[in-house]
Amino acid sequence: MASWLEILKDTINNKLVAYFLILWGATFLFSAISGLMFVADGYSSSIDLFFETLESLAEIGCTIILIMLGLKILNKT
């Protein structure tokens, strides 16, 4: 029986996981763009604007991390 570390290592080196991470990153990117477009339409409160902008920036950060990880896995396999 394989240990959980071996199973995790095999899963990480799978191309399917890499493509999943890249697509997941793309969904964060589209969500961030949608959020920023919503902000551009205008808010009544500056607090809403602040938090919506922070959320969109965090989603862009997640996009970068997920796509970089996916590409690293693809280059490794």
JONORLIN-V886523 format. One record per pair of residues at least 24 apart in sequence whose C-alpha atoms are under 10 Angstrom apart, sorted by sequence separation. I is the first residue (numbers start at 1). J is the second residue. If there is no record, write none. Layout:
I&J  I&J
//
This chain:
31&55  32&56  33&57  35&59  31&56  32&57  30&56  32&58  33&59  29&56  32&59  33&60  28&56  29&57  31&59  32&60  29&58  30&59  31&60  32&61  28&58  29&59  30&60  32&62  28&59  29&60  32&63  27&59  28&60  29&61  31&63  26&59  28&61  29&62  30&63  25&59  26&60  28&62  29&63  25&60  27&62  28&63  29&64  25&61  26&62  27&63  28&64  25&62  26&63  24&62  25&63  26&64  28&66  24&63  25&64  23&63  25&65  26&66  22&63  25&66  26&67  21&63  22&64  24&66  25&67  22&65  23&66  24&67  25&68  21&65  22&66  23&67  25&69  21&66  22&67  25&70  20&66  21&67  22&68  24&70  20&67  21&68  22&69  23&70  18&66  19&67  21&69  22&70  18&67  21&70  22&71  18&68  20&70  21&71  18&69  19&70  17&69  18&70  19&71  21&73  17&70  18&71  16&70  18&72  19&73  15&70  18&73  19&74  15&71  17&73  18&74  12&69  16&73  17&74  18&75  12&70  15&73  16&74  13&72  14&73  15&74  18&77  13&73  14&74  15&75  12&73  13&74  15&76  12&74  13&75  14&76  15&77  13&76  14&77  12&76  13&77  12&77
//
